[in-house]
Amino acid sequence: MADPVRVERDGAVGRLVFDRPDANNAMDAASADALHEGAVELATDDDVRCLVVTGVGGVFNTGADLTTLAGDERDEPAIKSLAATLHDFVEALARAPKPVVCGVNGVVAGGGIGTALVGGIVIMSTSARFQFAYPAIGLSADGGSSYFLPRLVGLRDAQRIALRNEPVGAKEAEELGLVTETVPDSEFDERLETEAETLAAGPTQAYAETKELLRTSFDHGLGEQLGREADRIAGLTATDDYERGYEAFFGSESASFSGE
């Protein structure tokens, strides 16, 4: 039986690939566990300087695998367990001390939405679409969608997407700010690879500090946030990448960052 999630390394780029094409990359308990384990593995690997999440078969992720459920109150423990593991996975990506790039190569629905939106960079193929999906089966949001949607698009559009359950295509997703950019299907794989390799060659520790400052900025007042910024930027002066960047600034060549 094939693994439901592929964990791959290519140089400094680590990849998590949803690989249940026969189930539209939906998540059951085994695949949710594999996702979380893979995310922790790559997030804590110092040799991995950028993490990519994408799917196979023209589908990103369609949330929970409904074929594993009964459709009544007996599902409460199963859904609670699946949601808990999915949430651990999303949080592992959000807290990973390196950039995360999500490649939305097809349909993303339900619990897959939070997984797609947790990326610092989100690249979407022009044939892909977002579908909130929960209202169709009488359930509410999970996977971080209720957190990311209003922060990215504002409360009004978040409510429209969630309550109307209308599909959001690539053009609208880019206009709303759900994704960073959209690319034609024929260019998707190359663009995703280029983005990941570019970030993997960057100042990893500086990215990590900036990512954390941005992620937690809503939790702090201006004065406190300014103090946190001062501490982080000063601390980075001890890194090799700062020395390399400083020398390159006054030189004729671009910095070659080591991530250290």
C-alpha positions as a Markdown table, in Angstrom:
| # | Residue | x | y | z |
|---|---|---|---|---|
| 1 | Met | 0.0 | 0.0 | 0.0 |
| 2 | Ala | 1.5 | 3.4 | -1.1 |
| 3 | Asp | 2.2 | 6.0 | 1.5 |
| 4 | Pro | -0.7 | 8.6 | 1.6 |
| 5 | Val | 1.9 | 11.4 | 2.0 |
| 6 | Arg | 5.3 | 11.6 | 0.3 |
| 7 | Val | 8.1 | 13.2 | 2.3 |
| 8 | Glu | 10.8 | 14.2 | -0.2 |
| 9 | Arg | 14.1 | 16.1 | 0.0 |
| 10 | Asp | 15.8 | 17.8 | -3.0 |
| 11 | Gly | 18.8 | 19.7 | -1.8 |
| 12 | Ala | 17.6 | 22.3 | 0.7 |
| 13 | Val | 14.0 | 22.0 | -0.3 |
| 14 | Gly | 11.7 | 19.6 | 1.6 |
| 15 | Arg | 8.3 | 18.5 | 0.1 |
| 16 | Leu | 5.1 | 17.1 | 1.6 |
| 17 | Val | 3.0 | 15.7 | -1.2 |
| 18 | Phe | -0.6 | 14.6 | -0.7 |
| 19 | Asp | -0.7 | 11.2 | -2.6 |
| 20 | Arg | -4.1 | 9.7 | -2.3 |
| 21 | Pro | -5.3 | 10.4 | -5.9 |
| 22 | Asp | -8.0 | 7.7 | -5.8 |
| 23 | Ala | -9.5 | 9.6 | -2.8 |
| 24 | Asn | -9.0 | 13.1 | -4.2 |
| 25 | Asn | -6.2 | 13.5 | -1.7 |
| 26 | Ala | -8.7 | 13.5 | 1.2 |
| 27 | Met | -7.5 | 12.8 | 4.7 |
| 28 | Asp | -8.1 | 9.8 | 6.8 |
| 29 | Ala | -6.5 | 9.1 | 10.2 |
| 30 | Ala | -3.4 | 7.5 | 8.6 |
| 31 | Ser | -2.8 | 10.3 | 6.2 |
| 32 | Ala | -3.3 | 13.0 | 8.8 |
| 33 | Asp | -0.8 | 11.3 | 11.1 |
| 34 | Ala | 1.7 | 11.1 | 8.2 |
| 35 | Leu | 1.2 | 14.8 | 7.4 |
| 36 | His | 1.9 | 15.8 | 10.9 |
| 37 | Glu | 4.9 | 13.5 | 11.3 |
| 38 | Gly | 6.3 | 14.7 | 7.9 |
| 39 | Ala | 5.8 | 18.4 | 8.8 |
| 40 | Val | 7.7 | 18.0 | 12.1 |
| 41 | Glu | 10.4 | 16.0 | 10.4 |
| 42 | Leu | 11.1 | 18.6 | 7.7 |
| 43 | Ala | 10.5 | 21.6 | 10.0 |
| 44 | Thr | 13.2 | 20.4 | 12.4 |
| 45 | Asp | 15.7 | 19.3 | 9.7 |
| 46 | Asp | 18.4 | 22.1 | 9.6 |
| 47 | Asp | 19.4 | 20.9 | 6.1 |
| 48 | Val | 15.9 | 21.8 | 4.8 |
| 49 | Arg | 15.6 | 25.6 | 4.3 |
| 50 | Cys | 12.3 | 25.7 | 2.5 |
| 51 | Leu | 9.2 | 23.5 | 2.8 |
| 52 | Val | 6.7 | 22.9 | 0.0 |
| 53 | Val | 3.2 | 21.4 | 0.3 |
| 54 | Thr | 1.3 | 20.2 | -2.8 |
| 55 | Gly | -0.7 | 17.4 | -4.1 |
| 56 | Val | -0.8 | 14.9 | -7.0 |
| 57 | Gly | -3.4 | 14.1 | -9.6 |
| 58 | Gly | -4.5 | 17.7 | -10.2 |
| 59 | Val | -6.0 | 17.9 | -6.7 |
| 60 | Phe | -4.4 | 19.7 | -3.7 |
| 61 | Asn | -6.5 | 18.4 | -0.8 |
| 62 | Thr | -10.3 | 17.9 | -0.3 |
| 63 | Gly | -10.4 | 17.7 | 3.5 |
| 64 | Ala | -11.7 | 14.7 | 5.5 |
| 65 | Asp | -12.3 | 11.4 | 3.7 |
| 66 | Leu | -16.1 | 11.1 | 4.2 |
| 67 | Thr | -16.1 | 7.5 | 3.2 |
| 68 | Thr | -14.5 | 6.7 | 6.6 |
| 69 | Leu | -17.4 | 8.2 | 8.5 |
| 70 | Ala | -20.9 | 7.0 | 9.4 |
| 71 | Gly | -22.7 | 10.3 | 9.0 |
| 72 | Asp | -24.2 | 10.6 | 12.5 |
| 73 | Glu | -23.2 | 11.2 | 16.1 |
| 74 | Arg | -21.0 | 8.2 | 16.1 |
| 75 | Asp | -18.5 | 10.3 | 14.1 |
| 76 | Glu | -17.8 | 12.7 | 17.0 |
| 77 | Pro | -14.6 | 11.0 | 18.3 |
| 78 | Ala | -13.3 | 10.3 | 14.8 |
| 79 | Ile | -13.8 | 13.9 | 13.7 |
| 80 | Lys | -12.4 | 15.3 | 16.9 |
| 81 | Ser | -9.3 | 13.1 | 16.6 |
| 82 | Leu | -8.8 | 13.9 | 12.9 |
| 83 | Ala | -9.2 | 17.7 | 13.5 |
| 84 | Ala | -6.7 | 17.6 | 16.3 |
| 85 | Thr | -4.1 | 16.0 | 14.2 |
| 86 | Leu | -4.8 | 18.3 | 11.3 |
| 87 | His | -4.5 | 21.3 | 13.6 |
| 88 | Asp | -1.1 | 20.0 | 14.9 |
| 89 | Phe | 0.0 | 19.8 | 11.3 |
| 90 | Val | -1.1 | 23.3 | 10.4 |
| 91 | Glu | 0.5 | 24.7 | 13.5 |
| 92 | Ala | 3.7 | 22.9 | 12.7 |
| 93 | Leu | 3.8 | 24.6 | 9.3 |
| 94 | Ala | 2.9 | 28.0 | 10.8 |
| 95 | Arg | 5.7 | 27.7 | 13.4 |
| 96 | Ala | 8.3 | 26.1 | 11.2 |
| 97 | Pro | 11.5 | 28.2 | 11.3 |
| 98 | Lys | 11.7 | 28.4 | 7.5 |
| 99 | Pro | 9.5 | 29.5 | 4.6 |
| 100 | Val | 6.6 | 27.4 | 3.6 |
| 101 | Val | 5.4 | 27.4 | 0.0 |
| 102 | Cys | 2.0 | 25.9 | -0.8 |
| 103 | Gly | 1.4 | 24.8 | -4.4 |
| 104 | Val | -2.4 | 24.7 | -5.0 |
| 105 | Asn | -2.4 | 22.6 | -8.1 |
| 106 | Gly | -6.1 | 21.7 | -8.2 |
| 107 | Val | -9.2 | 21.6 | -6.0 |
| 108 | Val | -8.8 | 22.5 | -2.4 |
| 109 | Ala | -11.8 | 22.1 | -0.1 |
| 110 | Gly | -12.8 | 21.7 | 3.6 |
| 111 | Gly | -9.8 | 20.9 | 5.8 |
| 112 | Gly | -7.4 | 21.5 | 2.9 |
| 113 | Ile | -8.1 | 25.2 | 2.9 |
| 114 | Gly | -6.2 | 25.9 | 6.1 |
| 115 | Thr | -3.4 | 23.8 | 4.9 |
| 116 | Ala | -3.2 | 25.8 | 1.6 |
| 117 | Leu | -3.4 | 29.2 | 3.3 |
| 118 | Val | -0.8 | 28.6 | 6.0 |
| 119 | Gly | 1.9 | 29.0 | 3.4 |
| 120 | Gly | 3.9 | 32.2 | 3.4 |
| 121 | Ile | 3.8 | 32.0 | -0.4 |
| 122 | Val | 0.9 | 30.4 | -2.1 |
| 123 | Ile | 1.1 | 29.6 | -5.8 |
| 124 | Met | -2.1 | 28.5 | -7.5 |
| 125 | Ser | -2.7 | 27.0 | -11.0 |
| 126 | Thr | -5.3 | 28.7 | -13.1 |
| 127 | Ser | -7.5 | 25.6 | -13.2 |
| 128 | Ala | -7.6 | 25.2 | -9.4 |
| 129 | Arg | -10.4 | 26.4 | -7.1 |
| 130 | Phe | -11.2 | 26.8 | -3.4 |
| 131 | Gln | -14.5 | 25.4 | -2.1 |
| 132 | Phe | -15.4 | 25.9 | 1.5 |
| 133 | Ala | -17.5 | 22.8 | 1.4 |
| 134 | Tyr | -18.5 | 22.5 | 5.1 |
| 135 | Pro | -22.1 | 23.8 | 4.7 |
| 136 | Ala | -22.8 | 21.1 | 2.2 |
| 137 | Ile | -22.5 | 18.5 | 4.9 |
| 138 | Gly | -23.8 | 20.5 | 7.8 |
| 139 | Leu | -20.5 | 21.1 | 9.5 |
| 140 | Ser | -18.4 | 24.1 | 10.6 |
| 141 | Ala | -14.9 | 25.2 | 9.8 |
| 142 | Asp | -11.7 | 23.5 | 10.9 |
| 143 | Gly | -8.1 | 23.2 | 9.8 |
| 144 | Gly | -7.4 | 26.9 | 10.5 |
| 145 | Ser | -9.8 | 28.2 | 7.7 |
| 146 | Ser | -11.7 | 30.4 | 10.2 |
| 147 | Tyr | -8.4 | 31.9 | 11.3 |
| 148 | Phe | -6.7 | 32.5 | 7.9 |
| 149 | Leu | -9.7 | 33.6 | 5.8 |
| 150 | Pro | -10.7 | 36.8 | 7.7 |
| 151 | Arg | -7.0 | 37.8 | 8.2 |
| 152 | Leu | -6.3 | 37.4 | 4.5 |
| 153 | Val | -9.5 | 38.7 | 2.8 |
| 154 | Gly | -11.4 | 40.6 | 5.6 |
| 155 | Leu | -14.4 | 39.5 | 7.5 |
| 156 | Arg | -17.0 | 40.4 | 4.9 |
| 157 | Asp | -15.5 | 38.3 | 2.1 |
| 158 | Ala | -14.6 | 35.5 | 4.6 |
| 159 | Gln | -18.3 | 35.3 | 5.5 |
| 160 | Arg | -19.4 | 35.3 | 1.9 |
| 161 | Ile | -17.0 | 32.4 | 1.1 |
| 162 | Ala | -17.9 | 30.4 | 4.1 |
| 163 | Leu | -21.7 | 30.9 | 4.1 |
| 164 | Arg | -22.5 | 30.9 | 0.4 |
| 165 | Asn | -20.1 | 28.0 | -0.2 |
| 166 | Glu | -19.5 | 29.3 | -3.8 |
| 167 | Pro | -16.3 | 28.2 | -5.5 |
| 168 | Val | -13.4 | 30.7 | -5.7 |
| 169 | Gly | -11.4 | 30.4 | -8.9 |
| 170 | Ala | -7.8 | 31.3 | -9.4 |
| 171 | Lys | -8.4 | 34.8 | -10.7 |
| 172 | Glu | -10.7 | 35.8 | -7.7 |
| 173 | Ala | -8.4 | 34.1 | -5.2 |
| 174 | Glu | -5.5 | 36.2 | -6.4 |
| 175 | Glu | -7.6 | 39.4 | -6.4 |
| 176 | Leu | -8.8 | 38.7 | -2.9 |
| 177 | Gly | -5.3 | 38.0 | -1.6 |
| 178 | Leu | -6.0 | 34.3 | -0.8 |
| 179 | Val | -2.9 | 33.4 | -2.9 |
| 180 | Thr | 0.3 | 35.1 | -3.8 |
| 181 | Glu | 0.1 | 34.5 | -7.5 |
| 182 | Thr | -1.5 | 32.3 | -10.2 |
| 183 | Val | 0.2 | 30.6 | -13.1 |
| 184 | Pro | -0.9 | 28.6 | -16.1 |
| 185 | Asp | -1.1 | 24.8 | -15.4 |
| 186 | Ser | 1.7 | 24.2 | -17.9 |
| 187 | Glu | 4.0 | 26.4 | -15.9 |
| 188 | Phe | 2.9 | 25.5 | -12.4 |
| 189 | Asp | 5.5 | 22.8 | -11.5 |
| 190 | Glu | 8.4 | 24.9 | -12.8 |
| 191 | Arg | 7.2 | 28.1 | -11.0 |
| 192 | Leu | 6.7 | 26.2 | -7.7 |
| 193 | Glu | 10.2 | 24.7 | -7.9 |
| 194 | Thr | 11.8 | 28.1 | -8.7 |
| 195 | Glu | 10.1 | 29.8 | -5.8 |
| 196 | Ala | 11.1 | 27.1 | -3.4 |
| 197 | Glu | 14.8 | 27.0 | -4.5 |
| 198 | Thr | 15.0 | 30.8 | -4.3 |
| 199 | Leu | 13.7 | 30.9 | -0.7 |
| 200 | Ala | 15.9 | 27.9 | 0.2 |
| 201 | Ala | 18.9 | 29.9 | -0.9 |
| 202 | Gly | 18.0 | 32.9 | 1.3 |
| 203 | Pro | 18.8 | 33.9 | 4.9 |
| 204 | Thr | 17.0 | 31.2 | 6.7 |
| 205 | Gln | 17.2 | 32.6 | 10.2 |
| 206 | Ala | 16.2 | 36.0 | 9.1 |
| 207 | Tyr | 13.2 | 34.5 | 7.3 |
| 208 | Ala | 12.3 | 32.5 | 10.5 |
| 209 | Glu | 12.4 | 35.6 | 12.7 |
| 210 | Thr | 10.4 | 37.7 | 10.2 |
| 211 | Lys | 7.8 | 34.9 | 9.8 |
| 212 | Glu | 7.3 | 34.7 | 13.6 |
| 213 | Leu | 7.0 | 38.4 | 14.0 |
| 214 | Leu | 4.4 | 38.6 | 11.3 |
| 215 | Arg | 2.5 | 35.5 | 12.6 |
| 216 | Thr | 2.2 | 36.9 | 16.2 |
| 217 | Ser | 1.8 | 40.6 | 15.4 |
| 218 | Phe | -1.9 | 40.5 | 16.0 |
| 219 | Asp | -1.2 | 39.4 | 19.6 |
| 220 | His | 0.8 | 42.5 | 20.6 |
| 221 | Gly | 0.4 | 46.3 | 20.8 |
| 222 | Leu | 2.6 | 48.6 | 18.8 |
| 223 | Gly | 5.1 | 49.3 | 21.6 |
| 224 | Glu | 5.5 | 45.6 | 22.5 |
| 225 | Gln | 5.9 | 44.7 | 18.8 |
| 226 | Leu | 8.6 | 47.3 | 18.3 |
| 227 | Gly | 10.5 | 45.9 | 21.2 |
| 228 | Arg | 10.3 | 42.4 | 19.8 |
| 229 | Glu | 11.5 | 43.7 | 16.4 |
| 230 | Ala | 14.5 | 45.4 | 18.0 |
| 231 | Asp | 15.5 | 42.2 | 19.9 |
| 232 | Arg | 15.2 | 40.0 | 16.8 |
| 233 | Ile | 17.1 | 42.2 | 14.4 |
| 234 | Ala | 19.9 | 42.8 | 16.9 |
| 235 | Gly | 20.1 | 39.0 | 17.6 |
| 236 | Leu | 20.6 | 38.3 | 13.9 |
| 237 | Thr | 23.9 | 40.3 | 13.8 |
| 238 | Ala | 25.5 | 37.1 | 15.2 |
| 239 | Thr | 24.7 | 35.0 | 12.2 |
| 240 | Asp | 26.9 | 34.1 | 9.3 |
| 241 | Asp | 24.3 | 35.3 | 6.9 |
| 242 | Tyr | 24.4 | 38.8 | 8.3 |
| 243 | Glu | 28.2 | 38.9 | 7.7 |
| 244 | Arg | 27.7 | 37.6 | 4.1 |
| 245 | Gly | 24.9 | 40.1 | 3.4 |
| 246 | Tyr | 26.8 | 43.0 | 4.8 |
| 247 | Glu | 29.9 | 42.2 | 2.7 |
| 248 | Ala | 27.8 | 41.7 | -0.4 |
| 249 | Phe | 26.1 | 45.1 | 0.2 |
| 250 | Phe | 29.4 | 46.8 | -0.2 |
| 251 | Gly | 30.7 | 44.5 | -2.8 |
| 252 | Ser | 30.0 | 43.7 | -6.4 |
| 253 | Glu | 28.3 | 40.2 | -6.0 |
| 254 | Ser | 25.1 | 39.0 | -4.4 |
| 255 | Ala | 25.3 | 37.3 | -1.1 |
| 256 | Ser | 25.6 | 33.6 | -0.9 |
| 257 | Phe | 23.7 | 32.7 | 2.2 |
| 258 | Ser | 24.4 | 29.6 | 4.2 |
| 259 | Gly | 21.3 | 29.6 | 6.5 |
| 260 | Glu | 23.6 | 29.9 | 9.5 |
